[in-house]
Each structure stands twice: as structure tokens, then as C-alpha cells.
Amino acid sequence: MTAGLGLLLWPLLLAQTSAVQPADATVHVFGLVANPGPYAWSQAMTVREAVALAGGYVEDGSKNGLEIQRMVDGKLVSKVATEDDTVEADDVVMVRGEPFRPGVTRGASLLLGRCAACAS
């Protein structure tokens, strides 16, 4: 009878251990986000979700300027990322801005009601 009970409990144990996460697992979000810093990581978290935890993009932040930095075999590895990429515990998500384009200005010229890039 005890052997049968053990077989019944086995799927329950598998379900509990497969959802185990490191207690203090974090993902760090830096760059052009509203509130850069460490945030609680969860399994299957995407870059989009990590950026949202950090308050979203600031004015110059871009979903086209995403990077994931991760330690692999003691070395820092960086890769270009998309919002749909999955982050792992202890990853760093870096949000950069749109590439600088000479002759295109933002801010002050728009406040004046004209576009500096459109001027002839």
C-alpha cells in the first residue's frame, strides 16, 4: 500500500520541483528606462516584461536598441535582443536609444514649432 502511495505522490513532487526558482533571482534593467535597477525575475520572462517592470522606455529609449548581457562560462556575453527574447536569472537588459543622426535635432526645435530636419 505504501508503494502505491509513493507512485501517486511522484507527479505532485515533479510539479513542485519543476516550478522552483532561485529565491532571490533578479534581472537588471539599465539604460533608457524610467526606473533602472534590479527586478524580480520569473521563469519565461521576456525583455518586454523586464522593460515594463522598469517603468517602460523614456523618450529616447528604443525597442530597436535592446541588448542582453549574460555571464557564460565566466565570460560576459552580449547579444542584440528583441522584445520577445527570453531573459534568464541575473541577465542584464540594456536599453539604448535610436542611433544618432547628424543634422536631426529633437526637443528645442520642435518646441518652436518647426522641424530642423525638414528645413530647406
Secondary structure, 3 states (H helix, E strand, C coil): CHHHHHHHHHHHHHHHHHCCCCCCCEEEEEECECCCEEEECCCCCEHHHHHHHCCCECCCEEEEEEEEEEEECCEEEEEECCCCCECCCCCEEEEEECCCCCCCCCCHHHHCCCCHHHCC
